[in-house]
Amino acid sequence: MTQQAQQEAREAPGGARADAILDAAELVFASSGYEGAALREIAERAGVAQGLIHYHFGNKARLFEKMVARRSGQINAARAERLAHLRAEGALHLEEIVEALFRPTIETGLELAEDGGGFARILVSMANSNDPLARDMTETYYDPIAHDYIAALQEAEPGLGRADAVWAYMFAIGVGMTMMAKTGRPKRLSDGLCDDGDADAMLARIVPFICGGVRALVTT
């Protein structure tokens, strides 16, 4: 490969510099919000010229969408794969569905926390925003997998009506987003007994907690 080709590969949309821009964008959007985020600061954090952001992503809205698409794609691909595996094994069980829904979210959140990422804060902000951009991003990148898991909840618990299945999913996601961000608060409140950096410990409690709530909505 020629030096020019190597340079073009590094600067391609999926290349190292584009990834560096997306990493920097996560930090800046998380700390400053969409409106407060400046492309200049993102460029400085990524170690690139601001013009390279425009070259790869066009504008701030497109950069934000690509940033969301990258992480949500990772999380939801893992969710979809886990759910497909459960379906292939036979009858769906509620505990396995909830585990499949939450593990990718929590593990990704902990991984990004170690790297200084702020996607958990961005995701929480999007989920609680009525802004058209946030609504569009949620509808595009999260509603399809949500429909799959809502249907799975009803398959596992036939007495769960459609409305209650949607509410159950929404309440469950609220718990997941809270625990996606490693804050250290559980450890403070428990005098060190609870570690929100331990994915397995959290899932061992989240799964029965959520399943209990779902089953409380089931009508026989």
N, C-alpha and C positions, 0 to 999 in steps of 0.2 A: 504493500500500500504506500502510495506517495505521501510526502509531508502534507501536501494540499488536501488529499483525501482524508488523512488522519485528522486534520484540522476541521474539515467539514463534518466528519463523523462526530467529533466532540461537540460541535455546535448545532447538530441536528436536534429537532424537537425532543427526541428521546435520549439525547446525549448527556454527557457529564455536566456541561454548563447549564443546560435546560433543567436538569435535576437540581443543581445548585440554586438556580433561581426559584424553583418551586419550594425547596427547603427553606430558603430565606423568606419567601412569601408567607409560608406558614407562621413563622415567628412574628413577622410584622403585622399580618392580619390578626393574629391572636392577641397581640399586645395593643394594637391601635384601633382595631375594628376596620370594617371595610372603608368607611368614609375617611377615617384618619390615616389609613395606610398610604404611604408615599412611595411611588416607584423608585425615586432616588434612593431612599433608604434600603429598599429591597435590593437594588443594584449594588449598593455599597456592601451589604451583608454577603451577597453572592460573589463579590469580587469581580463584577463584570461591568461593562459600560451600560448605561441606561438604554442606549439604542438597541442593545442585544435583546432586552426584554420586549421591545416593540417588534423586533425582527421575529422572535419566536412566538409571541403571544398576542401581539397587536395592541391591546389596551388593558387597562386594569380589570375590567369586567371579565375579559377572556382569560386573563391570568388567574383570577379567582376561581373561575369555573374549572380550568385545567387542574388547579391545585386540589379542589374538591373531588374532581373525577379520579385523580390518581389514588388518593387514600381510600375513598369510598369504593373504588373498584377493587382494591386489595381486600378490604374487609368483606364486601358483599360477595366476591368470588369465593372466598373461604366459607361464608355462610351457605351459599348455594351448593357448593361441593359437599358440605357436611349434610345438608338436607337431602340431597340426591342419594347420598350413601345410605342414609336412614331409610329412605323409600325403597331402595334396592334390597334392603335386608328384610322387608316385610312390613308388618303393622307398625304404625308410628306410636311412640310412647312420649308422653308429655315431658318428662324429665330430660329425655334425649333431645327433644326439640329445643327446649330452653337452653340447654348446654350448647347446642349448635349455634343458637342465636347469639349467645353472649360471649363465648370463648374468643372468637376472632376480634370482637370489639375490645374486650378487656386486655388481651395480649398485645394488640396493636397499640392501645393506649399506653401500656407500661413500656413497650419498646420505644415509643416516641418520647415518653417522659425522660427516659435515660439519655436520649439524644438531644434533649432540650426542645422537642417539638411542641407545637401548640394546637394541633389539630383538634384535640378534645374540646378545647375552649371554643374553637370555631364551630364545631358541630353542635355544641350546646346552644351557642348563640343563634345559629341557623334554625334549630328546632323550636326556639322560643321567639322567633321573629316573624312579624307580619309583613316584612319588606318583600316586595315582588321578586327581587333577585333571589333572596333566601328561599322563598316559596318555590320558585322555579327549580332551584338546585335540588331541593328536597324531593320535589315531585319527580324530577328526572332521574336522580341517582339513588333514591331510597324507597320510593313508593313501590317499584316492581318487586323488590325482595320482601317488602312488608306484606304485599298481597300473598306471596308464597307462604310466608310464615303464619299469617292469619288463617289461611286455608288449612295449613298443617295443624294448627291448634284445634280447629273444628274436627279434623279427621281423628285426632287423638282423643278428643272429648266430644262425642257426638251430641251430647246434651247442651253444648255451648252454642248459643245463638250467634248469628252474624254480628249483631250490635255489640254483644258482650265480648265476642272474640276481638273486635276492633279495640274496644276499651282496654281489654286485657293486654293486647299488644302495646298500646300507647303507654299504659302504666309501667309495663315491663321495660320499655325503651327508656323511660324516664330514669329508672333505676340504673340501667346500663350506662347511660351517659354520665350520671353522677359518679359512677365508679371507674369510668374510663380515664378520668384525670387523676393522677396520683398527687394528692394534696398533703398527705400525712395526718389529716384530721382524725381518722379513726384511731390512729396510734395515740394521739394526744388525749382523746376522749376516754380511751380504754387503759391509760397508763401503760402503754406498750403491748397490750394483749392482742390488738388487731393491727394487721399490717396490710395497707392497701397496695403494697408492692408485691403481694403474694397472690398470683392469679388463682391458683388452686384453692387456697383458703377462702377467697372471696366466692368462687363458683360453688364451693361446697355449701355455702349459706344462701347465695342468691337463688340457686336452682330450687331448693325446697320452699324458699320464701315466695317466689313467683308462682310456683306450681300450686301452692296452697291458696293463693289469691285467685288463680284461674279456676280451680275446682270449686271455690266458693260461689262462682258465678254460674256453675253448671246447673241446669234444671233437669230433673229426671222425669 
